[in-house]
């Protein structure tokens, strides 16, 4: 009711406080449908896209949809999938030539993490604007998962990995490999060339699920599908 005008039956109920029994049943059905929509990423993206399209069309004095294609919802089933997707998203502004550095990559999680890391090194009185700032899931490193929820890597290792990956992505030479491979890749057994390919083309390798191939197939079957994209890419990230 806050997002839309609302159904007349719901409007009457809010005004009068009560409605007839037949309208009450219709309202119950409406509420059940609305609750399902509130948990649907498709409805969330539909509302978000409409709002952005209206503002953009008003600014450009034009009509039509804002995005070229439909959004993708990607299920990340394990740490390899999570890490490669994070890297793909964090490096998007640099890959697109919008910014030359991670610190200047606006609207990315890596920019926020670097800022918070620098603030921790130089503690100061928190401003009122930081109190309502959304906190990202932390890196917990070698801490036991039952002790603290978070991403099971050290933030310093992630910084090393993203810095190395960003420097290796070159327009003039595909698959350029630096002499020293980051520790995270060594621990996971992922080859450097496979990692660089994923960091550039993560969304192209998979349809809507990423992880170990056996888990991808099980997830797809559970979700009601029978065909799964990304077998070769999955084997590259899960060599063992």
N, C-alpha and C positions, 0 to 999 in steps of 0.2 A: 504493500500500500504506500510505502515511501518512495518506491521507484516508479510506480505506474499510477494511473488514475484509479484503478480498482474496479472490480465488478460491481454493478448496481446493488446486488444482494449484500455484498460486504459493506458497501457504503451505507445502506439502510441499517445494517446491524450496528455499525459504529455510531450512527446518529441516534437510533432509538434504543439500543441496548438489548433488544429482543426482536425476534422475527417468528413467523409461523413455522410449524413443524416441517412442512414441505420445503420451505426455503432453508431451514436449518440443515436438512439433509444435503441440499444442493451446495450450501456453504461448506459443509464438511468435505465434500468431494473437491471443491475448489481449494480448500486449505491443504489437502493431501497433495494435490497437483502442484501447488506453490512450494510446498516443502521439498518436493522432488526437484523442482527447478533450482531452488536455492543451493542444492548440493550438486548441481550439474555444471561442469566446466564449459559445456557448449552454450548454455544460457548465459553464463558469466561473460564469455567472450562475445556473445551476440550483443549484450547490453553495452559492453565496453567499446566494441567496434562502432556501434551506432552513435555513441556519444562523441567519439573521436572524429567520425566521418562528418557529423553535423558541424562541429567546430571548424574542421579543415575546409569543408565546402563553403562555409560562411566567410572564412578568411580569403579563400581563393576565388570566391564568387562563381562556383561551379556546382555540378551535381554528380552523383554516382558514388560507388563504394570507395573507401580509402585504401584498403589492402588489396593487393593483386590476387592473392589466393587464400584459401582457408587455413586456419591455424592448425598446428600439429600438437597433439598431446602425446608425450613420450614417457613410457613407464621405464624407470631405471631400477634394475633388479639387483645390482651388486655394486661394489666399490669401484670397479673398473669403469662401469657405465656412468656412475655418478661423477667420477673424476674427469672423464673425457668430455662429458656434457658441460660441466662447469668450465673447463678450459675453452671449449668451443664458444660459449657465451661470453666469457670474460675477455676474450681476444677479438670479439666481433668489431668493436670500434677501431682497433688498430688495424685489423685486416682490411677494413673498409676505407682506411686512410683518413678517418675522421679526426683521430688524435695520434700523437707520436708516443705517448707514454701511458702506463697503467694508471698513474696518479691523476691524469687528466681525462680518463675514460668515464665520462659522466653517465649516471644511471646504471652502473655496474656494481656487482657485489664486491669485486676485487678493489675498487676505489674506496668503498666504505670500509672494507677490512683494513686496508693500508692506513686510512685516516685513524681508525680506532686503535690500531697498533702503535702509531706515532703518538697518540694521546696517552696511551699507557706508559710509554717511555718518558714522556714529559707531563706528569700529572698536574692538573690545574683544577680550579673550581669549576664544576660542570655548569654549563649555561642552561637556562630554562628550556631552550629549544631541544637540547639533547635528552631531556627527561622523557619525552614522548617519541624518541627516535626508535624505529623498529630495529631490534637486535637480530642479527643473522645467527644461524646455528654455529657454534664455535668449533674450532679444530681442537681435538682432545689429545692428539699424539698417541703416546703409548699408554695413556690412562685406561683403566678397565672400563669397558662399555657400561657395565652395570653401575659403576660409580657415577658417571656423568655422560649424558647424552651429547652426541656431537659427531663430527666428521673424523674418522679414525686415521688422521694424519697430523703431523706437526705443521703448523702454519708456515714455519721457516722452509720446510721441504716443499710446500705448495708454491711459495714465492719463488724458490729456486726453479721449480718445474715450469711455471708460467713464464718466467723471465727467459729461460732456455728455449722454450717453445716459440715465444714471440720473436726471438732473435733468429731462430732457424727457419721461420716462414719467410721465404723470399720470392718475389715475383719473377726474378730472373733465373732461378734455379730451383726446380721442384725437388723436394726431399733433401735439402741441404742438411747435413748432419754435423753437429759440433763434436769435437773430440771427446768430451766428457759427458757421459749420460747421467742425468739426475738419479738420486738414490731411490726415489719412489718407483721409477720404471724398473730398476734393478731388482727391487724387492718383489715386484709383480711379475717379473719375467717378460715384460713387454719390450719388443724391439723398438729402437728409436724411429725407424722409418714408418712402422705401423702407427706409432703414437702421433707423429706429425700428420699423417694422412687423416687420422680421426679428428685431430684438433681443427683441421680445415674443412672436413666434409662429413661431420658427425650426422647431420640431419639427412644427408643424401644416402648414408649407409643403411639406415633403418627406417621402418614404416612407423610403428607406434610403440615399440618395445625394444629395449637394449639390455644386454646382459649375457650370461653364459648361454650357449645355444640350447641346451636341454631345458633350462629355465624359461627361455623365450618361447619354446614350443609349448611347454606346459601352461604358461601364462596365456598364450594365444588360444589354446584349446579351452581353457577356463573362461575366457572372455567371449567364446562363441565363434571363433574363427579357426580355419584349418591351414591357412597359408601364412608363412612368416618370412619376412625379408631381413637379410643381414647375416647369413650363415658364415660367409668368408670373413666379414668384418669382425664377427664375434670370436671366431677362432684366432684372429690376430691379437685381440685383447686378452684372450684366455688361452695361452699357448699350451698349458698343461691340462 
